[in-house]
């Protein structure tokens, strides 16, 4: 049974924007400033260029293959089954860890420490229930969250731009530091793939998906640029680099102390928005993998009334709740970043093979996108690379054993 096409252009853009304007905007600028200093905006520009190249690859592929699964499907169709499996495995495993991290991040902003794990479980179950009831409910809730978060970010940007200027930087940054900051910022707004993973539920997908991907990315980059300028202005590069909560520090530095609670609420909502989109995206990728027996076949079921991959979403919620209750993943999901870059590398390689009417963008964009992914991987801390290789090694072993025993 196939999923129902219920999402319009605005719904697709909102889901993509909700994936990108997540908790990352409240936390990514500090480590990026530590890496790039006063050249933070140069790092943001590099990240935006790589993201644009990757987005054109995803948009072009989604127009040709408007089904659930994203790069898992594109890799299988264009490069071979193993390529698709690597992309799908990296996405499902890495983003499952990201779900737990987002749930814990929400709880850290929303409730006192003793209640954080129970609150994170409640958040996972509540959002899984929203997804279970149909994709239109997911889109409506995403719209509410995105509007609220953008309102909070507008307050932060206004405070930062109108506040007194912070101290100037006392040191420069190396090209490596700029690239490392680009890697950190790229991961913060790389959620446009969520639109492609839901390609089976979008109306007029050949037209809607490419436009929605690029529109959502453009809006997210614009928001990040404005916030980046505001933070650099009011805090200065060094104070920004040392900040634990840069957006809250920005409103305090501007003298807008009354806005600090709003920042806390905005961060909690942004975490929920990212979690909502992650649950939807992982469920659809798991559905596609189960259809080809790369995950257990029973996960491929589609609910007869709500037209969602309900078993995949229930299984995901159970696993994420278990992680939330047992492990603190907020600072230990480097392999998820590794997986994102591998995922987009395969998307670029798959898009490179498209020809004729299926080619919408010049091949040079796929070449730049693939090169950008490789370069940004090289900037990751070595524990993230080792963890990523280990996760992919487990996945490859699993598929090899399954094929041998089949």
C-alpha positions in Angstrom: 0.0 0.0 0.0 1.3 3.5 -0.9 1.1 6.6 1.2 -1.5 9.3 0.4 -0.5 12.5 -1.4 -1.8 15.1 1.0 0.9 17.7 1.2 0.8 20.9 -0.8 3.7 23.3 -1.6 3.3 25.3 1.7 3.2 22.1 3.8 6.4 20.8 2.2 8.2 24.1 2.7 7.1 24.3 6.4 8.3 20.7 7.1 11.6 21.5 5.5 12.0 24.8 7.4 11.0 23.2 10.6 13.8 20.7 10.1 16.4 23.4 9.5 15.3 26.1 12.0 15.7 23.6 14.9 17.7 23.7 18.1 20.9 24.2 16.0 20.2 27.9 15.5 20.2 28.3 19.3 23.5 26.4 19.8 25.6 26.1 16.5 26.9 29.7 16.4 29.1 29.4 19.5 31.2 26.4 18.3 31.3 27.9 14.8 32.6 31.2 16.2 35.3 29.3 18.2 36.5 27.8 14.9 36.2 30.9 12.6 36.2 33.9 14.9 35.4 37.1 13.1 35.1 35.1 9.8 32.0 33.3 11.1 30.0 34.7 8.2 32.5 33.3 5.7 31.9 29.9 7.3 28.2 30.4 6.9 28.7 31.3 3.3 30.7 28.1 2.6 28.0 26.0 4.4 25.3 27.7 2.3 27.1 27.0 -1.0 27.6 23.3 -0.1 24.0 23.0 1.1 22.7 24.6 -2.1 24.7 22.2 -4.3 23.4 19.3 -2.2 19.8 20.7 -2.3 19.9 20.8 -6.2 20.9 17.2 -6.3 18.1 16.2 -3.9 15.6 18.3 -5.8 16.6 16.9 -9.2 16.4 13.3 -7.9 13.1 13.8 -6.0 11.5 15.0 -9.2 12.4 11.8 -11.0 11.7 9.5 -8.0 8.7 11.0 -6.1 8.5 8.2 -3.5 9.4 7.7 0.1 13.0 7.1 1.1 15.0 10.0 -0.2 18.7 9.1 -1.0 18.1 5.5 -0.1 15.9 5.2 -3.2 18.1 7.4 -5.4 21.2 5.5 -4.5 19.6 2.2 -5.3 18.1 3.4 -8.6 21.2 5.3 -9.9 24.2 3.6 -8.3 23.2 0.2 -7.0 21.6 -1.5 -4.0 24.6 -1.2 -1.7 25.0 2.5 -2.3 21.3 3.1 -1.4 21.7 0.9 1.6 24.7 2.9 2.9 22.7 6.2 2.6 19.6 4.7 4.2 21.4 3.0 7.1 23.4 6.2 7.9 20.2 8.3 7.8 18.1 5.9 10.0 20.7 5.1 12.6 22.2 8.6 12.8 18.9 10.5 12.9 17.5 8.1 15.5 20.3 9.3 17.8 19.4 12.9 16.7 15.8 12.3 17.8 16.9 11.4 21.3 19.2 14.4 21.3 16.4 16.7 20.3 14.1 15.3 22.9 16.7 15.8 25.6 17.4 19.3 24.4 13.8 20.2 24.6 13.6 18.8 28.1 16.7 20.7 29.2 15.0 24.0 28.3 11.5 23.1 29.4 11.8 21.4 32.9 14.2 21.1 35.9 16.9 18.5 35.7 15.2 15.7 37.7 12.2 15.8 35.3 14.2 16.0 32.0 14.2 12.4 30.9 10.5 11.8 31.7 9.6 15.0 29.9 11.7 13.9 26.9 9.8 10.6 26.7 6.5 12.4 26.8 7.7 14.7 24.0 8.6 11.7 21.8 5.4 9.9 22.5 3.3 13.0 21.8 4.9 13.9 18.5 4.9 10.2 17.4 1.1 10.3 18.1 0.7 13.4 15.9 2.6 11.7 13.1 0.6 8.5 13.6 -2.7 10.4 12.9 -1.6 11.5 9.4 0.9 13.7 7.6 -1.5 16.7 7.4 -1.5 16.9 11.2 2.3 16.8 11.2 2.3 19.7 8.7 -0.2 21.8 10.8 1.8 21.3 14.0 5.0 22.1 12.2 3.5 25.4 10.9 2.6 26.5 14.5 6.1 25.6 15.8 7.9 27.4 12.9 5.8 30.6 13.2 6.5 30.7 17.0 10.2 30.0 16.6 10.6 32.7 13.8 8.8 35.2 16.1 11.4 34.5 18.9 14.3 34.8 16.4 12.9 38.1 15.2 13.1 39.4 18.7 16.7 38.2 19.1 17.7 39.7 15.7 16.2 43.0 16.6 17.8 43.1 20.0 21.2 42.1 18.5 21.2 44.6 15.7 20.0 47.5 17.8 22.1 46.8 20.8 25.6 48.3 21.5 28.4 46.7 19.5 30.5 44.1 21.3 34.3 44.0 21.4 36.2 43.4 18.2 38.2 40.2 17.6 41.7 40.1 18.9 42.8 37.2 16.6 42.2 36.1 13.1 41.1 32.7 11.8 42.7 30.1 9.6 41.1 28.7 6.4 40.8 25.4 8.3 38.8 27.2 11.0 36.5 28.6 8.4 35.9 25.2 7.0 35.3 23.7 10.4 32.7 26.4 11.2 31.1 25.7 7.8 30.8 22.0 8.8 29.1 22.9 12.1 26.7 25.3 10.5 25.9 23.0 7.6 24.7 20.3 9.9 22.4 22.9 11.6 20.4 23.6 8.5 20.8 20.4 6.4 17.2 19.3 7.1 15.9 20.0 3.5 16.3 16.2 2.8 13.2 15.7 5.0 11.1 17.0 2.1 12.6 14.5 -0.3 12.1 11.5 2.1 8.3 12.4 2.1 8.1 12.5 -1.7 5.3 9.9 -1.8 3.0 12.2 0.2 3.4 15.5 -1.8 0.9 16.6 -4.5 2.4 17.2 -7.9 5.8 16.0 -6.7 7.8 16.7 -9.9 7.0 20.4 -9.5 6.4 20.8 -5.8 9.4 19.0 -4.2 12.2 20.9 -6.1 10.6 24.2 -5.4 9.9 23.4 -1.8 13.5 22.2 -1.1 15.1 25.3 -2.6 12.6 27.7 -1.0 13.0 26.2 2.5 16.8 26.3 2.1 16.8 29.9 1.0 14.6 30.9 3.9 16.7 29.0 6.4 20.0 30.5 5.1 18.5 34.0 5.3 17.4 33.4 8.9 20.9 32.1 9.9 22.6 35.0 8.2 20.5 37.6 10.1 21.0 35.9 13.4 24.8 35.5 12.7 25.2 39.2 11.9 23.2 40.2 15.1 25.2 37.9 17.3 28.5 39.2 16.0 27.4 42.8 16.4 26.2 42.7 20.0 28.5 40.0 21.4 31.7 40.2 19.3 33.4 37.0 18.0 35.2 36.1 21.2 32.3 36.5 23.6 30.1 34.6 21.1 32.7 31.8 21.0 32.7 31.5 24.8 28.9 31.5 25.2 26.9 28.5 26.3 23.6 30.1 25.3 24.5 32.7 22.7 21.0 33.9 21.8 20.1 34.4 25.5 23.4 36.3 26.0 22.6 38.5 23.0 19.4 39.8 24.4 21.0 40.4 27.8 23.9 42.3 26.1 21.4 44.4 24.3 19.6 45.2 27.6 16.5 43.3 26.6 16.5 41.1 29.7 12.7 40.6 29.5 13.2 38.6 26.3 15.4 35.9 27.9 12.4 33.7 28.8 11.2 34.0 25.2 14.6 32.6 24.0 14.2 29.6 26.3 10.7 29.0 25.0 11.9 29.4 21.4 14.7 26.8 21.9 12.3 24.3 23.4 9.8 24.8 20.5 12.6 24.6 17.9 13.8 21.3 19.4 10.2 19.9 19.2 10.0 21.1 15.5 13.2 19.3 14.6 12.1 16.2 16.5 8.7 16.2 14.7 10.3 16.4 11.3 12.9 13.8 12.2 10.3 11.3 13.2 8.4 11.8 9.9 11.6 11.5 7.8 13.0 8.4 9.6 9.6 6.7 9.4 9.5 7.1 5.6 13.1 6.0 5.0 12.5 3.0 7.2 9.4 2.2 5.2 11.4 2.3 1.9 14.1 0.1 3.3 11.7 -2.4 4.7 10.0 -2.6 1.2 13.3 -4.0 -0.1 14.0 -6.1 3.0 17.0 -3.9 4.1 15.0 -3.6 7.4 12.5 -6.1 8.7 9.6 -6.4 6.2 6.9 -5.8 8.8 8.0 -2.2 9.1 6.7 -1.6 5.5 3.0 -1.6 6.7 0.9 1.5 5.9 -2.0 2.3 8.1 -5.3 1.8 6.2 -7.0 4.9 7.6 -4.2 7.4 8.3 -1.9 6.4 5.4 1.3 6.6 7.4 4.1 4.0 8.1 2.6 3.3 11.5 4.7 0.3 12.5 8.0 2.1 11.5 7.0 5.1 13.6 5.9 3.0 16.6 9.2 1.1 16.5 11.1 4.4 16.2 9.3 5.9 19.2 10.1 2.8 21.3 13.8 3.0 20.4 14.1 6.7 20.9 12.4 6.5 24.3 14.8 3.7 25.3 17.8 5.9 24.3 16.4 8.9 26.1 16.0 6.9 29.4 19.5 5.3 29.2 22.0 7.5 27.3 22.8 11.2 27.1 23.3 11.7 23.4 23.4 15.5 23.3 27.2 15.6 23.2 27.9 12.2 21.6 26.3 12.0 18.2 29.2 13.0 16.0 28.6 10.0 13.9 25.3 11.5 12.9 27.2 14.4 11.4 29.4 11.9 9.6 26.3 10.1 8.3 24.7 13.3 7.0 27.7 14.0 4.8 27.9 10.5 3.5 24.1 10.7 2.7 24.6 13.9 0.7 27.7 12.6 -1.0 25.7 9.6 -2.4 22.9 12.0 -3.4 25.4 14.1 -5.4 26.9 11.0 -7.0 23.4 9.7 -7.9 22.4 13.1 -9.4 25.6 13.2 -11.5 24.3 10.1 -13.4 21.0 11.7 -14.5 20.7 12.7 -18.1 18.2 14.2 -20.6 14.9 15.6 -19.3 15.7 14.5 -15.7 18.7 16.9 -15.5 17.6 20.2 -14.1 20.9 21.7 -12.9 24.4 21.8 -14.3 26.7 18.8 -13.3 29.2 21.2 -11.8 26.8 21.7 -8.9 26.9 18.0 -8.1 30.7 18.0 -8.4 31.0 20.9 -6.0 28.5 19.3 -3.6 30.4 16.0 -3.5 33.7 17.8 -3.0 32.1 19.9 -0.3 30.9 16.8 1.6 34.4 15.2 1.4 36.1 18.4 2.6 33.7 18.9 5.5 34.2 15.3 6.6 37.9 16.1 6.8 37.2 18.9 9.3 35.3 16.7 11.7 37.0 15.7 15.0 38.5 12.3 14.7 36.2 10.6 17.3 33.2 11.6 15.0 34.9 10.0 12.0 35.8 6.8 14.0 32.3 6.6 15.4 30.8 7.1 11.9 32.9 4.4 10.4 32.0 2.0 13.2 28.2 2.6 12.7 28.5 2.1 8.9 30.6 -1.0 9.5 27.9 -2.5 11.7 25.3 -1.8 9.0 27.3 -3.3 6.2 27.9 -6.4 8.2 24.2 -6.7 9.0 23.2 -6.6 5.3 26.0 -9.0 4.2 24.8 -11.5 6.8 21.2 -11.1 5.8 22.0 -11.7 2.1 24.1 -14.7 3.0 21.4 -16.3 5.1 18.5 -15.4 2.7 
